[in-house]
């Protein structure tokens, strides 16, 4: 579980990142979760974009993605989800 100070720090790091994956009209599936899990292991911090034509609630998508990918939900802002997971092999982010 991340503290408020840690979330603020991660939000500041994520500000300059571009979304890597998009969730569209079809929602998300296990294949997308698998790709997100692999990518977040290398990057630790990533953004996922939820498109306007997505029929599901972005907050529900964010919680499910975080849970299934084993990551922490940092923030949902607009159509963007920010996820963090401490990497085992590629650790670069030191949390305060």
TIRO-2110 file (N, C-alpha, C; in Angstrom, 1 decimal):
// TIRO-2110
0.9, -1.2, 0.0, N, 1, A
0.0, 0.0, 0.0, CA, 1, A
0.9, 1.2, 0.0, C, 1, A
0.6, 2.2, -0.9, N, 2, A
1.4, 3.4, -1.0, CA, 2, A
0.8, 4.5, -0.1, C, 2, A
1.7, 5.3, 0.5, N, 3, A
1.3, 6.4, 1.3, CA, 3, A
1.0, 7.6, 0.4, C, 3, A
0.4, 8.6, 1.0, N, 4, A
0.1, 9.8, 0.2, CA, 4, A
1.4, 10.5, -0.4, C, 4, A
2.4, 10.5, 0.4, N, 5, A
3.7, 11.1, 0.0, CA, 5, A
4.3, 10.3, -1.2, C, 5, A
4.2, 9.0, -1.1, N, 6, A
4.7, 8.2, -2.2, CA, 6, A
3.9, 8.3, -3.5, C, 6, A
2.6, 8.4, -3.3, N, 7, A
1.8, 8.7, -4.5, CA, 7, A
2.1, 10.0, -5.2, C, 7, A
2.3, 11.1, -4.4, N, 8, A
2.6, 12.4, -4.9, CA, 8, A
3.9, 12.3, -5.7, C, 8, A
4.9, 11.6, -5.1, N, 9, A
6.2, 11.4, -5.8, CA, 9, A
6.0, 10.7, -7.1, C, 9, A
5.3, 9.6, -7.1, N, 10, A
5.1, 8.8, -8.3, CA, 10, A
4.3, 9.6, -9.4, C, 10, A
3.3, 10.4, -8.9, N, 11, A
2.6, 11.3, -9.9, CA, 11, A
3.5, 12.3, -10.5, C, 11, A
4.5, 12.8, -9.8, N, 12, A
5.4, 13.8, -10.4, CA, 12, A
6.3, 13.1, -11.4, C, 12, A
6.7, 11.9, -11.1, N, 13, A
7.5, 11.1, -12.1, CA, 13, A
6.7, 10.7, -13.3, C, 13, A
5.5, 10.4, -13.2, N, 14, A
4.6, 10.0, -14.3, CA, 14, A
4.2, 11.1, -15.2, C, 14, A
4.3, 12.4, -14.7, N, 15, A
3.8, 13.5, -15.5, CA, 15, A
4.4, 13.5, -16.9, C, 15, A
5.6, 13.2, -17.1, N, 16, A
6.3, 13.3, -18.4, CA, 16, A
6.1, 12.0, -19.2, C, 16, A
5.5, 11.0, -18.7, N, 17, A
5.4, 9.7, -19.4, CA, 17, A
4.2, 9.8, -20.4, C, 17, A
4.3, 9.1, -21.4, N, 18, A
3.2, 8.9, -22.4, CA, 18, A
2.5, 7.6, -22.1, C, 18, A
1.2, 7.5, -22.4, N, 19, A
0.5, 6.2, -22.2, CA, 19, A
1.1, 5.2, -23.1, C, 19, A
1.2, 4.0, -22.6, N, 20, A
1.8, 2.9, -23.4, CA, 20, A
0.7, 2.0, -24.0, C, 20, A
-0.4, 1.8, -23.2, N, 21, A
-1.5, 1.0, -23.7, CA, 21, A
-2.8, 1.8, -23.7, C, 21, A
-3.8, 1.3, -24.5, N, 22, A
-5.1, 2.0, -24.6, CA, 22, A
-6.1, 0.9, -24.3, C, 22, A
-7.2, 1.3, -23.6, N, 23, A
-8.3, 0.5, -23.4, CA, 23, A
-9.5, 1.1, -24.2, C, 23, A
-10.0, 0.4, -25.1, N, 24, A
-11.0, 1.0, -26.0, CA, 24, A
-12.4, 0.4, -25.8, C, 24, A
-13.2, 0.4, -26.9, N, 25, A
-14.6, 0.0, -26.9, CA, 25, A
-14.7, -1.5, -26.3, C, 25, A
-13.8, -2.3, -26.6, N, 26, A
-13.9, -3.7, -26.2, CA, 26, A
-13.6, -3.9, -24.7, C, 26, A
-13.2, -2.9, -24.0, N, 27, A
-12.7, -3.1, -22.7, CA, 27, A
-11.3, -3.7, -22.6, C, 27, A
-11.0, -4.4, -21.6, N, 28, A
-9.7, -5.1, -21.6, CA, 28, A
-9.9, -6.6, -21.4, C, 28, A
-8.8, -7.3, -21.8, N, 29, A
-8.9, -8.8, -21.7, CA, 29, A
-7.6, -9.3, -21.1, C, 29, A
-7.5, -10.6, -20.9, N, 30, A
-6.4, -11.2, -20.3, CA, 30, A
-5.1, -10.9, -21.0, C, 30, A
-5.2, -10.8, -22.4, N, 31, A
-4.0, -10.5, -23.2, CA, 31, A
-3.4, -9.2, -22.8, C, 31, A
-4.3, -8.2, -22.7, N, 32, A
-3.8, -6.8, -22.3, CA, 32, A
-3.2, -6.8, -20.9, C, 32, A
-3.8, -7.5, -20.0, N, 33, A
-3.3, -7.6, -18.6, CA, 33, A
-1.9, -8.3, -18.7, C, 33, A
-1.7, -9.3, -19.5, N, 34, A
-0.4, -10.0, -19.6, CA, 34, A
0.6, -9.0, -20.1, C, 34, A
0.3, -8.2, -21.1, N, 35, A
1.3, -7.3, -21.7, CA, 35, A
1.6, -6.2, -20.7, C, 35, A
0.6, -5.7, -20.0, N, 36, A
0.8, -4.7, -19.0, CA, 36, A
1.7, -5.2, -17.8, C, 36, A
1.5, -6.4, -17.4, N, 37, A
2.3, -7.0, -16.4, CA, 37, A
3.8, -7.1, -16.8, C, 37, A
4.0, -7.5, -18.1, N, 38, A
5.4, -7.6, -18.6, CA, 38, A
6.0, -6.2, -18.7, C, 38, A
5.3, -5.3, -19.2, N, 39, A
5.8, -3.9, -19.3, CA, 39, A
6.1, -3.2, -18.0, C, 39, A
5.2, -3.4, -17.0, N, 40, A
5.4, -2.7, -15.8, CA, 40, A
6.5, -3.3, -15.0, C, 40, A
6.9, -4.6, -15.2, N, 41, A
8.0, -5.2, -14.6, CA, 41, A
9.3, -4.5, -15.0, C, 41, A
9.4, -4.1, -16.3, N, 42, A
10.6, -3.4, -16.8, CA, 42, A
10.6, -1.9, -16.4, C, 42, A
9.4, -1.3, -16.4, N, 43, A
9.4, 0.2, -16.3, CA, 43, A
9.1, 0.6, -14.9, C, 43, A
8.4, -0.1, -14.1, N, 44, A
7.9, 0.2, -12.7, CA, 44, A
6.7, 1.1, -12.7, C, 44, A
6.7, 2.2, -13.5, N, 45, A
5.7, 3.2, -13.5, CA, 45, A
5.2, 3.4, -15.0, C, 45, A
3.9, 3.3, -15.1, N, 46, A
3.4, 3.5, -16.5, CA, 46, A
2.0, 4.1, -16.5, C, 46, A
1.6, 4.6, -17.7, N, 47, A
0.3, 5.2, -17.9, CA, 47, A
-0.5, 4.3, -18.9, C, 47, A
-1.7, 4.2, -18.6, N, 48, A
-2.7, 3.5, -19.5, CA, 48, A
-3.8, 4.4, -19.9, C, 48, A
-4.1, 4.6, -21.1, N, 49, A
-5.1, 5.5, -21.6, CA, 49, A
-6.5, 4.8, -21.8, C, 49, A
-7.5, 5.4, -21.3, N, 50, A
-8.9, 4.8, -21.5, CA, 50, A
-9.5, 5.8, -22.5, C, 50, A
-9.9, 5.2, -23.6, N, 51, A
-10.5, 6.0, -24.7, CA, 51, A
-11.9, 6.4, -24.4, C, 51, A
-12.4, 7.4, -25.1, N, 52, A
-13.7, 7.9, -24.9, CA, 52, A
-14.8, 6.9, -25.3, C, 52, A
-14.5, 6.0, -26.2, N, 53, A
-15.5, 5.1, -26.7, CA, 53, A
-15.6, 3.8, -25.8, C, 53, A
-14.8, 3.8, -24.7, N, 54, A
-14.9, 2.7, -23.8, CA, 54, A
-16.2, 2.7, -23.0, C, 54, A
-16.9, 1.6, -22.9, N, 55, A
-18.2, 1.6, -22.3, CA, 55, A
-18.2, 1.4, -20.8, C, 55, A
-17.0, 0.8, -20.3, N, 56, A
-16.9, 0.6, -18.9, CA, 56, A
-16.4, 1.8, -18.1, C, 56, A
-16.6, 1.8, -16.8, N, 57, A
-16.2, 2.9, -16.0, CA, 57, A
-14.7, 2.9, -15.8, C, 57, A
-14.0, 4.0, -16.0, N, 58, A
-12.6, 4.0, -15.9, CA, 58, A
-12.0, 3.7, -14.5, C, 58, A
-12.8, 4.0, -13.5, N, 59, A
-12.3, 3.7, -12.1, CA, 59, A
-12.3, 2.2, -11.9, C, 59, A
-13.4, 1.5, -12.4, N, 60, A
-13.5, 0.1, -12.3, CA, 60, A
-12.3, -0.6, -13.1, C, 60, A
-12.1, -0.1, -14.3, N, 61, A
-11.0, -0.6, -15.1, CA, 61, A
-9.7, -0.5, -14.4, C, 61, A
-9.4, 0.7, -13.8, N, 62, A
-8.2, 0.9, -13.1, CA, 62, A
-8.0, 0.0, -12.0, C, 62, A
-9.0, -0.2, -11.2, N, 63, A
-8.9, -1.2, -10.0, CA, 63, A
-8.6, -2.6, -10.5, C, 63, A
-9.4, -3.0, -11.5, N, 64, A
-9.2, -4.4, -12.0, CA, 64, A
-7.8, -4.6, -12.7, C, 64, A
-7.4, -3.6, -13.4, N, 65, A
-6.0, -3.7, -14.1, CA, 65, A
-5.0, -3.8, -13.0, C, 65, A
-5.1, -3.0, -12.0, N, 66, A
-4.1, -3.0, -10.9, CA, 66, A
-4.1, -4.3, -10.2, C, 66, A
-5.2, -4.8, -9.9, N, 67, A
-5.4, -6.1, -9.2, CA, 67, A
-4.8, -7.2, -10.0, C, 67, A
-5.2, -7.3, -11.2, N, 68, A
-4.8, -8.4, -12.1, CA, 68, A
-3.3, -8.4, -12.5, C, 68, A
-2.8, -7.2, -12.6, N, 69, A
-1.4, -7.0, -12.9, CA, 69, A
-0.5, -7.1, -11.7, C, 69, A
-1.1, -7.1, -10.5, N, 70, A
-0.3, -7.1, -9.3, CA, 70, A
0.4, -5.8, -9.0, C, 70, A
-0.2, -4.7, -9.5, N, 71, A
0.4, -3.3, -9.3, CA, 71, A
-0.5, -2.5, -8.4, C, 71, A
0.1, -1.3, -8.0, N, 72, A
-0.6, -0.3, -7.2, CA, 72, A
-1.2, 0.7, -8.1, C, 72, A
-2.4, 1.1, -7.8, N, 73, A
-3.1, 2.2, -8.5, CA, 73, A
-2.6, 3.5, -7.9, C, 73, A
-1.9, 4.3, -8.7, N, 74, A
-1.4, 5.6, -8.2, CA, 74, A
-2.5, 6.7, -8.3, C, 74, A
-3.1, 6.8, -9.6, N, 75, A
-4.1, 7.8, -9.8, CA, 75, A
-4.9, 7.5, -11.1, C, 75, A
-6.1, 8.0, -11.1, N, 76, A
-6.9, 8.1, -12.3, CA, 76, A
-7.2, 9.5, -12.5, C, 76, A
-6.7, 10.1, -13.6, N, 77, A
-7.0, 11.5, -13.9, CA, 77, A
-7.4, 11.6, -15.4, C, 77, A
-8.6, 12.2, -15.6, N, 78, A
-9.1, 12.2, -16.9, CA, 78, A
-9.3, 10.8, -17.5, C, 78, A
-8.7, 10.5, -18.6, N, 79, A
-8.8, 9.2, -19.2, CA, 79, A
-7.5, 8.4, -19.0, C, 79, A
-6.7, 8.8, -18.0, N, 80, A
-5.4, 8.2, -17.9, CA, 80, A
-5.3, 7.5, -16.5, C, 80, A
-4.8, 6.3, -16.5, N, 81, A
-4.6, 5.5, -15.3, CA, 81, A
-3.0, 5.4, -15.1, C, 81, A
-2.6, 5.7, -13.9, N, 82, A
-1.2, 5.6, -13.6, CA, 82, A
-1.0, 4.4, -12.6, C, 82, A
-0.1, 3.4, -13.0, N, 83, A
0.1, 2.2, -12.3, CA, 83, A
1.6, 2.1, -11.9, C, 83, A
1.8, 1.6, -10.7, N, 84, A
3.2, 1.4, -10.2, CA, 84, A
3.3, 0.0, -9.6, C, 84, A
4.5, -0.6, -10.0, N, 85, A
4.8, -1.9, -9.4, CA, 85, A
6.3, -2.0, -9.2, C, 85, A
6.8, -2.3, -8.0, N, 86, A
8.2, -2.4, -7.8, CA, 86, A
8.8, -3.5, -8.6, C, 86, A
9.8, -3.2, -9.4, N, 87, A
10.5, -4.3, -10.2, CA, 87, A
11.4, -5.1, -9.4, C, 87, A
11.5, -6.4, -9.7, N, 88, A
12.4, -7.3, -9.0, CA, 88, A
13.8, -7.2, -9.7, C, 88, A
13.9, -7.0, -11.0, N, 89, A
15.2, -7.0, -11.7, CA, 89, A
15.6, -5.7, -12.2, C, 89, A
14.7, -4.8, -12.4, N, 90, A
15.0, -3.5, -13.0, CA, 90, A
14.6, -2.3, -12.1, C, 90, A
15.0, -2.4, -10.8, N, 91, A
14.6, -1.4, -9.9, CA, 91, A
15.3, -0.1, -10.1, C, 91, A
14.5, 1.0, -10.4, N, 92, A
15.1, 2.3, -10.6, CA, 92, A
14.5, 3.4, -9.8, C, 92, A
13.3, 3.2, -9.3, N, 93, A
12.6, 4.2, -8.5, CA, 93, A
12.8, 3.9, -7.0, C, 93, A
13.3, 4.9, -6.3, N, 94, A
13.4, 4.8, -4.8, CA, 94, A
12.3, 5.6, -4.2, C, 94, A
11.3, 5.0, -3.6, N, 95, A
10.2, 5.7, -3.0, CA, 95, A
10.7, 6.4, -1.7, C, 95, A
10.1, 7.6, -1.4, N, 96, A
10.4, 8.4, -0.2, CA, 96, A
9.9, 7.7, 1.1, C, 96, A
END
